[in-house]
Amino acid sequence: MVWYNGGSYYKVEEHIFQVIKEKQKEVAERAEERRKKLQELRIILLGQKTVGKSATGNTLLHKEVFASSQNEQCQMQEGEDLGRRVTVIDTPGWWQDSSCCTDEIDKEIARGFSLSPVGVHVILLVIPLDLTFRDSQRVTLEDHMNLFHATVWKHAMVLFTYGDKLADKSLEEHIEREHSALRWLIEKCENRYHAINNMKKMDMNQVTELFEKIEETVAGNSENKAVGHFSWPSGNNSNCSAGKDIKKKKKNHQLNWNLWTK
């Protein structure tokens, strides 16, 4: 093949075009595979009591399926968004005071992951905007995240509820004005955050934007090969995988779960 170049000519090797064509094909195939994988979104909600996890689940699924009362057991519900199946797992909230938390609650929170054997795409850490997130909240949240492998943070995103509390402030202004503990959490989640107003359930844009951020998280983890491995235990004791000696203060005790970003 000969190309014209400002009065002169040069020959471009055929194999170069073949390499370029193959690369384009690989990119197209990966893009198609990623599109297929995200035909379903799997989400789990974590947070302390009375932060609006159940209401958030209802907003994401566009229907009232999670009871607003304080639940003591994990629940999984499914819905559809623009032709895509959305699975949401709601978990029991933990007490703000970590000394009030029990092994039973820990085990039940951990069991939530088993409800989706193929794993979840994102772990939404639900934080209300009207709560001053300080060191005590940070310690309790970190203790619960330490139940899992450290790579759990690669799939975590902060979801602020009570979005109406922002008034005329931006979410970024709120983060900067709050206690340093909140900025610590945002950094742990690699600057992934979103705000939602559960009083405006008909506002589809807030949900669409959240789902787009989840897709970006999945894509980023895939590119960085940061897929987390939390192997779900086999055998008859799978429902008690936390172990009878699970304690929040033992930060080296990590549950084995299987979390795949598919």
C-alpha positions as CSV (number, residue, x, y, z in Angstrom):
1,M,0.0,0.0,0.0
2,V,1.4,3.5,-1.0
3,W,0.4,6.7,0.8
4,Y,0.9,10.3,-0.5
5,N,2.9,12.5,1.7
6,G,3.5,16.2,0.7
7,G,4.9,15.6,-2.8
8,S,6.5,12.3,-1.9
9,Y,5.3,8.8,-1.4
10,Y,6.0,6.1,1.2
11,K,5.0,2.5,1.6
12,V,3.1,1.4,4.7
13,E,3.6,-2.3,5.5
14,E,0.4,-4.4,5.3
15,H,1.2,-6.1,8.6
16,I,1.0,-2.7,10.5
17,F,-2.6,-2.3,9.3
18,Q,-3.3,-5.9,10.3
19,V,-2.0,-5.2,13.8
20,I,-4.1,-2.1,14.1
21,K,-7.1,-4.0,12.9
22,E,-6.6,-6.7,15.5
23,K,-6.2,-4.2,18.3
24,Q,-9.4,-2.5,17.3
25,K,-11.2,-5.8,17.3
26,E,-9.9,-6.6,20.8
27,V,-11.1,-3.3,22.1
28,A,-14.5,-3.8,20.5
29,E,-14.7,-7.3,22.0
30,R,-13.8,-6.1,25.5
31,A,-16.3,-3.3,25.3
32,E,-19.0,-5.7,24.2
33,E,-18.1,-8.1,27.0
34,R,-18.2,-5.3,29.5
35,R,-21.6,-4.2,28.2
36,K,-22.9,-7.7,28.6
37,K,-21.6,-8.0,32.1
38,L,-23.3,-4.9,33.2
39,Q,-26.7,-6.0,32.0
40,E,-27.2,-6.7,35.7
41,L,-26.2,-4.6,38.7
42,R,-25.7,-6.2,42.1
43,I,-25.5,-3.8,45.1
44,I,-25.2,-4.3,48.9
45,L,-26.0,-1.6,51.4
46,L,-24.0,-1.2,54.6
47,G,-24.3,1.3,57.4
48,Q,-25.4,2.0,61.0
49,K,-29.0,1.9,62.1
50,T,-31.5,4.6,61.0
51,V,-29.4,6.0,58.1
52,G,-31.9,5.2,55.4
53,K,-30.6,2.0,53.9
54,S,-34.0,0.4,53.4
55,A,-35.5,3.6,51.9
56,T,-32.5,3.8,49.6
57,G,-33.1,0.3,48.4
58,N,-36.7,1.2,47.6
59,T,-35.5,4.2,45.6
60,L,-33.0,2.2,43.6
61,L,-35.6,-0.4,42.7
62,H,-38.4,2.1,42.1
63,K,-40.7,0.2,44.4
64,E,-41.5,-0.3,48.1
65,V,-40.0,-3.7,48.9
66,F,-37.9,-3.1,52.0
67,A,-39.6,-2.3,55.3
68,S,-38.6,1.0,56.8
69,S,-38.5,-0.4,60.3
70,Q,-35.2,-1.6,61.7
71,N,-34.6,-5.1,60.2
72,E,-32.5,-7.7,61.9
73,Q,-32.0,-9.9,58.9
74,C,-30.5,-9.4,55.4
75,Q,-33.0,-9.1,52.6
76,M,-32.5,-9.3,48.8
77,Q,-34.9,-7.8,46.3
78,E,-34.7,-7.4,42.5
79,G,-36.1,-4.8,40.2
80,E,-35.5,-3.4,36.7
81,D,-34.0,-0.2,35.4
82,L,-34.1,0.5,31.7
83,G,-34.3,-3.2,30.9
84,R,-31.5,-4.1,33.2
85,R,-31.9,-6.3,36.3
86,V,-30.9,-4.6,39.5
87,T,-30.3,-6.6,42.7
88,V,-30.2,-4.9,46.0
89,I,-29.2,-6.5,49.3
90,D,-30.2,-4.7,52.5
91,T,-28.3,-5.6,55.7
92,P,-29.0,-4.9,59.4
93,G,-27.6,-1.7,60.7
94,W,-24.9,-1.6,63.4
95,W,-25.1,0.5,66.5
96,Q,-23.1,3.8,66.5
97,D,-21.4,2.6,69.7
98,S,-19.3,-0.4,68.7
99,S,-19.6,-1.8,72.2
100,C,-23.3,-2.4,71.6
101,C,-22.6,-4.5,68.4
102,T,-23.0,-8.2,68.7
103,D,-21.5,-11.2,67.0
104,E,-24.9,-12.1,65.7
105,I,-25.3,-8.8,63.8
106,D,-21.8,-9.2,62.4
107,K,-22.6,-12.7,61.1
108,E,-25.8,-11.5,59.6
109,I,-24.2,-8.6,57.9
110,A,-21.5,-10.9,56.5
111,R,-24.2,-13.4,55.4
112,G,-25.6,-10.7,53.1
113,F,-22.9,-11.4,50.6
114,S,-23.9,-15.0,50.3
115,L,-27.3,-14.0,49.0
116,S,-25.6,-13.2,45.8
117,P,-23.3,-16.2,45.1
118,V,-21.6,-14.5,42.1
119,G,-20.8,-11.5,44.2
120,V,-21.7,-7.8,44.1
121,H,-20.5,-4.9,42.0
122,V,-20.5,-2.3,44.7
123,I,-20.7,-1.9,48.5
124,L,-22.6,1.3,49.2
125,L,-21.6,2.8,52.6
126,V,-24.7,4.7,53.6
127,I,-24.1,8.0,55.5
128,P,-26.9,10.5,56.2
129,L,-26.0,14.1,55.4
130,D,-27.5,15.3,58.6
131,L,-25.1,13.2,60.6
132,T,-21.8,14.7,61.7
133,F,-19.4,11.9,60.8
134,R,-16.7,11.9,63.4
135,D,-14.0,9.5,64.7
136,S,-16.5,7.4,66.6
137,Q,-18.5,6.7,63.5
138,R,-15.2,6.1,61.5
139,V,-13.9,3.6,64.0
140,T,-17.2,1.6,64.0
141,L,-17.5,1.6,60.3
142,E,-13.8,0.6,59.8
143,D,-14.3,-2.2,62.3
144,H,-17.1,-3.6,60.2
145,M,-15.1,-3.3,57.0
146,N,-12.2,-5.1,58.7
147,L,-14.4,-8.1,58.8
148,F,-13.6,-8.5,55.2
149,H,-10.4,-8.6,53.1
150,A,-8.7,-5.2,52.6
151,T,-9.6,-5.2,48.9
152,V,-13.2,-4.6,49.9
153,W,-12.4,-0.9,49.7
154,K,-11.8,-1.2,46.0
155,H,-15.6,-1.8,45.6
156,A,-16.8,0.6,48.2
157,M,-18.6,3.9,47.6
158,V,-20.0,6.4,50.0
159,L,-23.8,7.1,49.4
160,F,-25.1,10.1,51.3
161,T,-28.8,10.1,52.1
162,Y,-31.0,13.0,53.0
163,G,-29.8,14.8,49.9
164,D,-32.2,17.7,50.5
165,K,-30.1,18.7,53.5
166,L,-27.5,20.1,51.1
167,A,-29.8,23.0,50.4
168,D,-27.7,25.4,48.2
169,K,-24.3,23.7,49.1
170,S,-22.5,21.4,46.8
171,L,-21.6,17.9,48.0
172,E,-18.0,18.8,47.8
173,E,-18.4,21.8,50.0
174,H,-20.2,19.6,52.6
175,I,-17.3,17.1,52.6
176,E,-14.7,19.9,53.0
177,R,-16.6,21.5,55.9
178,E,-17.2,18.3,57.8
179,H,-14.8,16.5,60.3
180,S,-11.6,15.0,58.9
181,A,-13.1,11.5,59.6
182,L,-15.4,12.0,56.6
183,R,-12.6,13.0,54.3
184,W,-10.7,9.9,55.5
185,L,-13.7,7.8,54.4
186,I,-13.9,9.4,51.0
187,E,-10.2,8.8,50.4
188,K,-10.6,5.2,51.5
189,C,-13.2,4.8,48.8
190,E,-10.9,6.5,46.3
191,N,-13.1,9.5,46.0
192,R,-16.2,7.6,45.0
193,Y,-19.4,9.2,46.5
194,H,-22.9,10.1,45.6
195,A,-25.9,11.8,47.2
196,I,-29.5,10.7,47.0
197,N,-32.8,12.1,48.2
198,N,-35.2,9.3,49.1
199,M,-38.0,11.9,49.3
200,K,-37.8,12.3,45.6
201,K,-38.3,8.8,44.4
202,M,-39.5,10.0,41.0
203,D,-36.2,11.7,40.3
204,M,-34.7,9.1,38.0
205,N,-31.6,11.2,37.3
206,Q,-30.1,10.6,40.8
207,V,-30.4,6.9,40.4
208,T,-29.1,6.9,36.8
209,E,-26.1,8.9,37.9
210,L,-25.4,6.5,40.7
211,F,-25.6,3.5,38.4
212,E,-23.2,5.3,36.0
213,K,-20.7,5.7,38.9
214,I,-21.0,2.1,39.7
215,E,-20.3,1.1,36.1
216,E,-17.2,3.4,36.2
217,T,-16.0,1.6,39.4
218,V,-16.4,-1.8,37.8
219,A,-14.6,-0.7,34.7
220,G,-11.8,0.9,36.7
221,N,-11.3,-2.3,38.8
222,S,-11.3,-4.4,35.6
223,E,-8.6,-2.3,34.0
224,N,-6.5,-2.3,37.1
225,K,-7.0,-6.0,37.7
226,A,-8.4,-5.2,41.1
227,V,-11.1,-7.8,41.3
228,G,-11.4,-8.8,45.0
229,H,-11.4,-12.4,46.1
230,F,-13.5,-13.2,49.2
231,S,-14.1,-16.9,49.0
232,W,-17.4,-18.1,50.3
233,P,-16.8,-21.0,52.6
234,S,-18.0,-24.4,51.6
235,G,-19.5,-27.0,53.9
236,N,-22.3,-27.0,56.4
237,N,-21.1,-24.0,58.4
238,S,-21.4,-21.5,55.6
239,N,-24.1,-19.6,57.4
240,C,-21.8,-19.2,60.4
241,S,-18.7,-18.4,58.4
242,A,-17.9,-15.5,60.7
243,G,-16.8,-18.0,63.3
244,K,-17.9,-18.0,66.9
245,D,-14.8,-16.0,68.0
246,I,-15.5,-13.0,65.7
247,K,-14.7,-9.8,67.5
248,K,-14.5,-6.3,66.1
249,K,-11.4,-5.4,67.9
250,K,-9.5,-8.3,66.3
251,K,-8.7,-6.5,63.1
252,N,-6.7,-9.3,61.6
253,H,-9.7,-11.6,61.6
254,Q,-11.0,-11.4,58.1
255,L,-13.9,-13.4,56.6
256,N,-13.4,-15.2,53.4
257,W,-15.9,-14.2,50.8
258,N,-16.2,-14.3,47.0
259,L,-16.8,-10.9,45.5
260,W,-16.5,-10.9,41.7
261,T,-17.0,-7.7,39.7
262,K,-18.9,-9.3,36.8
